[in-house]
Amino acid sequence: MALDATTRTESDSLGSMEIPADAYWGIHTARALENFPISRRPISVYADLVRGLAMVKQASARANRDIGVLDAERADLIDRAAQRVIDGEFHDQFVVGVIQGGAGTSTNMNANEVITNIALELAGRDKGDYDFLSPIDHTNRSQSTNDVYPTAIKVGLALDLQSLLEELDLLKQSFLAKAVEFHDVLKIGRTQLQDAVPMTLGQEFHGFATTLAYDHQRLNENAYLLYEVNMGATAIGTGITTHPAYAPAVVRHLREITGLDLVTADDLVEATSDTGSFMSFSSSLKRNAIKLSKICNDLRLLSSGPQAGLGEINLPARQAGSSIMPGKVNPVVPEVVNQVAFAVAGADLTVTMAVEGGQLQLNAFEPVIAHSIFQSITWMRRAMRTLRVNCVDGITANRERLGAMVGSSVGVVTALTPYIGYAASAALAKTALLTGHNIGDLVVEAGLMSREEVDKQLSPARLSGLEAITQAIPIVQPAENVVEADRL
């Protein structure tokens, strides 16, 4: 009996506790709340992890019904209750902390208790009426935390990845749109932060889009590592307490529920103890984050100034940049993406250490693995969106400044070396640096090429490589005044 109308009494092998009467979780969850006040972040912050748990419970109920180890009435109640969680209801009842001891047992029990009490209400019974429907004997039938939890993580990550990939594709399209917009804007490329040869701003932004497209492919490839699950393994992979028909039945139902190409691992003992797939997946997230951070570094450099920096592009002004310097505006959006990348790299190291830290037949550190990867996906998805909406879509080019920089750059002489030779080009480059004269003008004055030939070879299409040169090119011998210029 409950002490009062606001609580109900639940018991386990350790004793009894009072549970809030309106709570769908029970005593096992209550003990976890006492034991793990670590992160102050409930598992419900990762909605797809909760959905993954509910999908596993739903698939198990259907499999247990099919093989005859759970009666149709109880299986249907569990099925319907799990569906409500999949649809987004009751997520606030998944209250255990994301960081916990016990290899995820508290998370599994939280799911068992919530789904059971939803099912009890559907049956017109009171919460906690576990004689009719038990969180362990019925909702957890044929299961162990050691197969439920990693499978739910894999399903949740696969679901969560889809929204990340959608944002990644939108960001790629945003860079592609800028590549088209800037296709005719000539600029000077740089290597090692020094002036190199010309290119277009469009080519630079197209390169950003291409690298994101490659990451889209890599993330998809690594996602398939998550599709091998160990349902039916129970405690250590031997399948103790399960019917031989359970494993194929549960994965069949899980495939139907999730829409994922899930398969049962060939070696359930190995699959229960090994967490290498999480490490590989985390690594692909880190790759994407680091490359995205590099792009943001480039955006910050290209927009630096606006007067004393490169000043090639303008990022949208999002907020005041200083409490002391009036008018200052900072590249705050690329900066926050950089910081997300740092966090993702740190999370990947956490995953790596947790994967290594497992012992014998089980890895007890899957909670921190799950938290690290789900957080990385969540932050990256949000970072990509703010980068696209609040930065990339509003970037403009400083066309006049870029044109002036190309016109005065000695780097363009590289395009003329096939015609006038390296020695003459080097001499003219030196003269241009000393005098500030235009390279094209110096070439014409030296009599090495006509104005028409110079303009043709220094056209944006030729300088950026968009118009290929395929014919053999005779090299003109240096004129005397070019040699003389080299002596200046």
Salt bridges, closest charged atoms under 4 A:
GLU10 OE2 - ARG8 NE 2.84
ASP12 OD2 - ARG31 NE 2.68
ASP48 OD1 - ARG51 NH1 2.84
ASP66 OD1 - ARG65 NH2 3.19
ASP66 OD2 - ARG252 NH2 3.38
ASP66 OD2 - HIS253 NE2 2.49
ASP71 OD1 - ARG74 NH1 2.87
ASP76 OD2 - ARG80 NH1 3.62
ASP79 OD2 - ARG62 NE 2.71
GLU89 OE1 - ARG84 NH2 2.77
GLU121 OE2 - LYS127 NZ 2.78
ASP129 OD2 - ARG125 NH1 3.21
ASP160 OD1 - ARG381 NH1 3.22
GLU167 OE1 - ARG388 NH2 3.18
ASP169 OD1 - LYS172 NZ 3.32
GLU181 OE1 - LYS178 NZ 2.97
ASP184 OD1 - ARG399 NH1 3.39
GLU204 OE1 - LYS187 NZ 2.62
ASP215 OD1 - ARG287 NE 2.78
ASP215 OD1 - LYS291 NZ 3.21
GLU221 OE2 - ARG218 NH2 2.99
GLU256 OE1 - HIS253 ND1 3.71
ASP298 OD2 - LYS294 NZ 2.51
GLU312 OE1 - LYS187 NZ 2.77
GLU312 OE2 - ARG190 NH2 2.65
ASP348 OD2 - LYS286 NZ 3.38
ASP441 OD1 - ARG451 NH2 2.54
ASP455 OD1 - ARG451 NH1 3.92
GLU467 OE2 - ARG462 NE 2.53
GLU484 OE1 - ARG487 NH1 2.79
